[in-house]
Amino acid sequence: AVGFGPEDVVLVLDRRRHRLLLYDSDHVFVTEFGRLGERPGDIYHPVGMAVTPDGHVYIVQGFEGRVQKYRLTDTTAE
């Protein structure tokens, strides 16, 4: 999945690596977060993503139908 955040940040959900990748408006890699796991903040078999204009990211996971909410300014799950 691909989404666009505030300030033209590009977000790419890497389903194989269980991570969210962030790129700047020039498509230069900035950072990534997430890891395989079942704890809050971990990403386990992600299947989709939605990004809100205020910088929240919702990641839908196949594991137990879980949805996690993140802020782009803080990569821990809310």
N, C-alpha and C positions, 0 to 999 in steps of 0.2 A: 504494500500500500504506500501511497505517496500523498503528502499533505503540505499545506503552506501555512506557516505561522506568521506572527507579527514581524514586521521589518523584513518581509520576503524571505524568511528562513524556510528552507526546504527540509521536510522530514521524510525519511524513508524507513519503513518497517521491514527489517531483515528477518524474515520468518525462519530461515535456517539457523541463524545464529542467536535468535531470541533477543534482539537488540533494536533500539531505535537510533538511527543515524541522523545527525544534523549537519546541514550544509548552509553556507551563507548565500546571499543573493547572487553571487558570482559562481555558485555551484562548487565552491571550495569546501572540502571536509573541515568541520569544526570540532565535533566531538561525537561520542556515542554513549548510550547508557542502557542499562538492563543486563540481565544475565538469566540463564536457564535456572529455574527454581520455582518453588511453590510459596515462598514467603512474600509478604507485602513488598512491592517494589521489583520483584522478580517477574520475568516474562516467560510464560510457559505455553508454547504452541499458539502464538498469536495468529489470528485469522483476519483481523481488520483494525482500522484506526480511523478516528475522527479528530479534527483539530478545530478549536474554537478561535474566533478573532482575538480573544483576550489572552491567548497563550496556554490554554488547557488542552491536553491530549488525552483522549480516551482510547485505550487499547483493549480490544475484544480478544479473549483467549478461549481456545477450545477446551481448556482444562476446567471442568465443572461450570462452564458457562460464565466464567468470571470476566468482569470489566473493571479495569483499573484506571484511575484518573491521575494524571501527572500535570505539573506546571513546568513550562519550559525554563523558568528561572530557578526551579528546584526539582531535581530529577528523582526525588523520592515520591512514592505513591501517596496520594491523599486518602 
